C-alpha cells in the first residue's frame, strides 16, 4: 500500500533521532506503523507529548504529509532542568500513497484522523478496484461435445 523510495531512509531516521532534535527547516522523522484493516488502510504515528493543536496533516495528490512539534513546558523559564531525554522540536513524515488507496477521494472528508494516548491514527479508504473480488465460473451451458 505504501511505496518506499529510499532504502536508507530508516537508517537516516534513526541516526537523526539520536544525534539532534528536529527543527521546522529540518524535522526529525516519527515512528509509524501501517497496516490494512478491512476496507481501510491504517497508519499510526507515535507522537507522545504532542498537543493536538501542534499536529498538521496535509494531502496533495498521492503524498500524505504529517508534521508535529513538541514544545517545551509552559513553565520552562522557572525550571532548572536536571535531565532532558525527551526530544523537543519538529517531527515530520511523508508517505507516498499507492494507487490501491482511494486517491480520487482522498481529502479531509474521507480520511479519519484520531489522536489518543500520544498516537495519531489515520484511516484511509481502499479503492474499490483494489478490493478482492470473486470470479464466477461458467456452467455446463458453455460446453460443447465434439463428435467425430
C-alpha positions in Angstrom: 0.0 0.0 0.0 2.9 2.4 0.7 5.7 2.9 -1.7 9.2 3.2 -0.4 11.5 5.4 -2.4 14.8 5.3 -0.4 16.1 2.1 1.1 18.3 4.0 3.5 15.6 6.3 4.9 15.1 4.2 8.1 18.9 4.4 8.9 18.7 8.2 8.3 15.7 8.4 10.6 17.3 6.5 13.4 20.6 8.5 13.2 18.7 11.8 13.1 16.7 10.8 16.2 19.9 10.0 18.1 22.1 12.9 17.0 19.9 16.0 17.1 16.4 17.3 17.7 14.3 18.4 14.7 13.5 22.0 13.6 10.9 23.2 11.2 13.6 23.6 8.5 15.0 20.1 9.2 12.4 18.0 11.1 13.1 14.6 12.7 11.2 11.6 11.5 8.5 10.0 13.6 8.0 6.2 14.1 4.9 4.7 12.4 3.0 1.5 11.8 1.0 0.9 8.6 -1.5 -1.9 8.0 -4.7 -2.9 6.3 -7.8 -3.4 8.4 -10.9 -4.4 6.4 -11.7 -1.8 3.7 -9.3 0.8 5.2 -5.6 1.3 5.3 -4.4 2.4 8.8 -1.3 4.5 9.5 -0.4 5.1 13.2 2.3 7.7 14.2 3.9 7.9 17.7 3.7 11.4 18.9 3.8 11.3 22.7 3.7 14.6 24.5 2.5 16.5 21.4 -0.6 18.7 21.7 -3.3 18.0 19.1 -3.0 21.7 18.1 0.6 21.2 17.1 -0.2 18.4 14.5 -0.6 19.3 10.8 -1.9 16.8 8.3 -1.8 17.6 4.5 -2.6 15.6 1.4 -1.5 16.7 -2.0 -2.2 14.3 -4.9 -0.9 11.0 -3.6 1.5 12.5 -1.0 0.5 12.4 2.7 2.5 14.7 5.0 2.2 14.7 8.8 4.1 17.4 10.8 4.1 17.9 14.5 6.0 19.9 17.1 6.8 19.0 20.7 7.2 22.3 22.6 8.9 22.9 26.0 6.6 23.1 29.0 4.9 26.4 29.7 6.8 26.9 33.0 10.2 26.2 31.4 11.6 29.6 32.4 11.2 28.8 36.1 12.6 25.2 35.9 16.2 24.2 36.2 16.4 21.1 34.0 18.5 18.2 35.6 17.9 15.6 32.8 16.3 16.0 29.4 16.0 12.9 27.3 12.6 13.6 25.6 13.3 15.3 22.3 11.7 18.7 21.6 11.3 20.2 18.2 9.6 19.4 14.9 8.8 16.0 13.5 7.7 15.1 10.0 6.8 12.1 7.9 5.8 11.9 4.2 4.2 8.9 2.7 3.5 8.2 -1.0 0.0 6.6 -1.2 -0.2 3.8 -3.7 -2.9 3.7 -6.4 -4.7 0.9 -4.5 -5.9 3.5 -2.0 -8.9 5.6 -2.9 -6.7 8.6 -4.0 -9.6 10.0 -6.1 -11.5 10.7 -2.9 -8.5 11.5 -0.5 -9.4 14.7 1.1 -10.2 15.9 4.6 -13.7 14.4 4.4 -12.6 10.8 3.6 -9.5 10.4 5.9 -10.4 9.8 9.5 -7.8 11.2 12.0 -7.8 10.3 15.7 -5.3 11.3 18.4 -5.4 9.3 21.6 -2.7 8.5 24.2 0.1 10.0 22.0 -0.8 8.1 18.9 -2.1 9.7 15.8 -4.2 7.2 13.7 -5.2 7.9 10.2 -7.7 5.7 8.4 -7.7 5.9 4.6 -10.3 4.1 2.4 -9.1 1.4 0.0 -10.2 1.9 -3.6 -13.0 -0.3 -4.9 -10.7 -1.6 -7.7 -8.2 -2.9 -5.1 -10.7 -4.9 -3.0 -10.7 -8.7 -3.5 -13.4 -9.9 -5.9 -14.7 -13.4 -6.7 -14.9 -14.6 -10.3 -17.8 -16.9 -11.2 -17.1 -20.0 -13.3 -19.4 -20.7 -16.2 -21.7 -23.7 -16.0 -22.5 -26.6 -18.4 -24.3 -24.5 -20.9 -21.0 -23.3 -22.4 -19.6 -26.8 -23.1 -19.8 -28.4 -26.5 -19.5 -32.0 -27.3 -17.1 -32.9 -30.0 -18.3 -35.5 -32.4 -16.1 -37.2 -34.9 
